[in-house]
Amino acid sequence: MSSEAAMQATLHSEALTELEKSVATTQFDSANRMHALRLKRIMFYISQARAYEQQNWQYNRDDAVQRASNILRHHQMKTGQGSYVL
């Protein structure tokens, strides 16, 4: 693996780690069906991203991270825990 490829893999791993940290700091109401469903979908995509990362499938991993990020951002906007970035 070239140093550029290793650096890119590290950067993507950092994005996945940051996503996991964001999920951990976001509040989900387990009594609210939509909150529970969003969290379940986010965790599904995170687990997919981890599996893709182990197989060195960067495109698939990045896609799974992006999908989880989109759901998390939507949840944060709906619950007032996030802010719009232009």
Buried (B, 14 or more C-beta within 10 A) or exposed (E): EEEEEEEEBEEBBEBBEEBBEBBEEBEBEEEEEEBEEBBEBBEBBBEBBBEBBEEEBBEBBBBBBBBBBEBBBEBBEEBEBBEEEE
